[in-house]
């Protein structure tokens, strides 16, 4: 029987790295739920759609051909035949995805699409509402967190490594804004799922966090 491990948390809490490590350790399929929100945002931007116009974003999303598949141990998707990867990490997508992600119809489409991925096999899915909305009945729920300053520095180092010209202060401000949007949105706000194990990774190594999750799942 397929299992789904739900790993939630705020921006730069280590969800992606931990989830990939856990998936590799257990032989599960890795799923980045945020990639689909970014994919919808990317499609809207490249089609010239105003991301503040919910009706236009929904129409763009519904008129797009989405195809889901597994590649190199991770679930991914194509957008009208294109498979965006680096495009989803561009600054314009990062700055606009929060506006798209609060649209209820977008969230419904994403949730339904994520649930359908279970037919591929056992999953490690990371996001912001996996344990509360997407797979609330999963017995394997985790919430990763870390001090805001630590999360901001992690994101800053990540952006610098990717060649982005960002200032640490700007990254911190952006993170604060995203945290506020995530925690106060009307539809599926970011919160700790009932029964989830909370892991504060501020002073933990990546390997320590991965092992904590793996051990808990095996128990």
C-alpha positions as CSV (number, residue, x, y, z in Angstrom):
1,X,0.0,0.0,0.0
2,X,1.4,3.4,-1.0
3,X,2.3,5.9,1.8
4,X,2.5,9.7,1.7
5,X,4.8,11.6,4.0
6,X,3.6,15.2,4.4
7,X,6.3,17.8,5.2
8,X,5.1,21.4,5.7
9,X,6.7,24.6,6.9
10,X,7.4,28.2,6.0
11,X,9.8,29.5,3.4
12,X,13.4,28.4,3.7
13,X,12.7,26.0,6.5
14,X,14.6,23.2,4.7
15,X,11.5,21.4,3.3
16,X,13.0,20.8,-0.1
17,X,16.4,19.5,1.0
18,X,14.9,17.4,3.8
19,X,12.1,15.9,1.6
20,X,14.6,15.0,-1.2
21,X,16.8,13.3,1.4
22,X,13.9,11.4,3.0
23,X,12.6,10.3,-0.4
24,X,16.1,9.0,-1.4
25,X,16.5,7.2,1.9
26,X,13.2,5.4,1.7
27,X,12.9,5.0,-2.1
28,X,9.8,7.2,-2.3
29,X,8.9,9.7,-5.0
30,X,9.7,13.4,-4.1
31,X,7.0,16.0,-4.8
32,X,7.5,19.7,-4.6
33,X,3.9,21.0,-4.3
34,X,5.1,24.6,-4.6
35,X,6.4,23.9,-8.1
36,X,2.9,23.6,-9.4
37,X,1.9,27.0,-8.0
38,X,5.0,28.4,-9.6
39,X,4.1,26.6,-12.9
40,X,0.7,28.3,-12.9
41,X,2.3,31.6,-12.1
42,X,5.0,31.2,-14.9
43,X,2.3,30.3,-17.4
44,X,0.2,33.3,-16.5
45,X,3.2,35.7,-16.7
46,X,4.4,34.4,-20.1
47,X,0.9,34.7,-21.4
48,X,0.7,38.3,-20.3
49,X,-1.9,37.7,-17.6
50,X,-2.3,40.0,-14.7
51,X,-1.7,37.9,-11.6
52,X,-3.9,40.2,-9.6
53,X,-6.9,39.3,-11.9
54,X,-8.1,36.1,-10.4
55,X,-10.6,35.3,-13.2
56,X,-7.8,35.8,-15.8
57,X,-5.4,33.5,-13.9
58,X,-8.1,30.8,-13.6
59,X,-8.9,31.0,-17.3
60,X,-5.3,30.7,-18.2
61,X,-4.8,27.7,-15.9
62,X,-7.9,26.0,-17.2
63,X,-6.9,26.5,-20.9
64,X,-3.4,25.0,-20.3
65,X,-2.6,21.4,-21.0
66,X,-1.0,19.9,-17.8
67,X,0.7,16.5,-17.9
68,X,2.2,14.9,-14.8
69,X,4.9,12.2,-14.7
70,X,7.8,10.9,-12.7
71,X,11.4,11.6,-13.7
72,X,14.6,10.8,-11.8
73,X,12.7,10.0,-8.7
74,X,10.6,13.1,-8.6
75,X,7.1,14.0,-9.8
76,X,7.1,16.8,-12.3
77,X,4.8,18.2,-15.0
78,X,4.7,19.8,-18.4
79,X,2.9,23.0,-19.3
80,X,1.5,22.9,-22.9
81,X,4.3,20.5,-23.7
82,X,7.0,22.5,-22.0
83,X,8.8,21.3,-18.9
84,X,9.9,24.4,-16.9
85,X,12.6,23.9,-14.4
86,X,14.9,26.8,-13.9
87,X,12.1,29.1,-15.2
88,X,10.2,28.4,-12.0
89,X,13.0,29.8,-9.8
90,X,13.2,33.2,-11.7
91,X,12.7,36.3,-9.7
92,X,9.4,37.4,-11.5
93,X,7.9,34.0,-10.6
94,X,9.1,34.1,-7.0
95,X,7.7,37.6,-6.5
96,X,4.2,36.8,-8.0
97,X,3.5,33.3,-6.9
98,X,2.0,34.4,-3.6
99,X,-0.7,36.3,-5.4
100,X,-1.6,33.3,-7.5
101,X,-1.4,30.8,-4.6
102,X,-4.2,32.5,-2.6
103,X,-6.8,32.1,-5.4
104,X,-9.2,29.4,-4.1
105,X,-9.8,27.8,-7.6
106,X,-6.0,27.6,-8.1
107,X,-5.6,25.9,-4.7
108,X,-8.4,23.4,-5.5
109,X,-6.7,22.5,-8.8
110,X,-3.4,22.0,-7.1
111,X,-4.8,19.9,-4.3
112,X,-6.7,17.7,-6.7
113,X,-3.6,17.3,-8.9
114,X,-1.3,16.5,-5.9
115,X,-3.7,13.9,-4.6
116,X,-3.8,12.2,-8.0
117,X,0.0,11.7,-7.8
118,X,-0.5,8.8,-5.3
119,X,-1.1,6.4,-8.2
120,X,2.6,6.8,-9.1
121,X,3.6,5.2,-5.7
122,X,4.7,6.2,-2.2
123,X,5.4,10.0,-1.9
124,X,7.3,12.5,0.2
125,X,5.4,15.7,-0.5
126,X,6.5,19.1,0.8
127,X,4.6,22.3,0.9
128,X,2.5,24.5,3.2
129,X,-0.8,22.7,3.5
130,X,0.1,19.0,2.8
131,X,-0.7,17.7,6.3
132,X,-3.7,20.0,6.8
133,X,-5.4,20.0,3.4
134,X,-3.9,17.7,0.8
135,X,-3.3,14.5,2.9
136,X,-4.8,15.3,6.3
137,X,-5.3,11.6,7.0
138,X,-1.6,10.7,6.5
139,X,-0.1,9.3,9.7
140,X,3.3,10.7,8.6
141,X,3.1,14.4,9.1
142,X,6.0,16.8,9.9
143,X,6.3,20.5,10.3
144,X,9.8,22.0,9.8
145,X,10.6,25.4,11.1
146,X,13.7,27.5,12.0
147,X,14.4,31.0,13.4
148,X,13.4,33.7,10.8
149,X,17.0,35.0,10.7
150,X,18.3,31.5,9.9
151,X,15.7,30.9,7.2
152,X,16.6,34.3,5.6
153,X,20.3,33.5,5.5
154,X,19.6,30.0,4.0
155,X,17.5,31.6,1.3
156,X,20.1,34.3,0.7
157,X,22.9,31.8,0.3
158,X,20.7,29.8,-2.0
159,X,20.0,32.8,-4.2
160,X,23.7,33.8,-4.3
161,X,24.7,30.3,-5.3
162,X,22.2,30.5,-8.1
163,X,23.8,33.7,-9.4
164,X,21.0,36.0,-8.2
165,X,22.0,39.6,-7.2
166,X,20.1,39.9,-3.9
167,X,20.8,41.7,-0.6
168,X,20.4,39.9,2.7
169,X,18.0,42.7,4.0
170,X,15.8,42.3,0.9
171,X,15.6,38.6,1.3
172,X,14.6,39.0,5.0
173,X,11.9,41.5,4.1
174,X,10.6,39.2,1.3
175,X,10.5,36.3,3.6
176,X,8.5,38.2,6.2
177,X,6.0,39.2,3.6
178,X,5.6,35.7,2.4
179,X,5.2,34.4,6.0
180,X,2.4,36.9,6.6
181,X,0.6,36.0,3.4
182,X,0.9,32.3,4.1
183,X,-0.3,32.5,7.7
184,X,-3.2,34.9,7.1
185,X,-4.7,33.8,3.8
186,X,-8.4,32.8,4.0
187,X,-8.0,29.5,2.1
188,X,-5.8,26.9,3.8
189,X,-3.5,29.1,5.9
190,X,-0.1,27.8,6.9
191,X,-0.4,26.1,10.3
192,X,0.8,23.0,12.1
193,X,-1.3,20.0,11.1
194,X,-3.0,18.1,13.9
195,X,-0.7,15.2,14.9
196,X,2.3,16.6,13.1
197,X,5.8,16.3,14.6
198,X,7.3,19.7,14.8
199,X,11.1,19.9,14.0
200,X,13.0,23.1,14.7
201,X,16.0,22.8,12.4
202,X,17.7,26.0,13.5
203,X,20.7,24.3,15.1
204,X,20.4,20.9,13.3
205,X,22.3,19.7,10.3
206,X,20.5,18.6,7.2
207,X,21.4,15.0,7.8
208,X,20.1,15.2,11.4
209,X,16.7,16.4,10.2
210,X,16.5,13.8,7.4
211,X,17.4,11.0,9.9
212,X,14.8,12.3,12.4
213,X,12.0,12.1,9.8
214,X,13.2,8.7,8.5
215,X,13.4,7.2,12.0
216,X,9.9,8.5,12.9
217,X,8.4,7.0,9.7
218,X,10.1,3.6,10.3
219,X,8.8,3.6,13.9
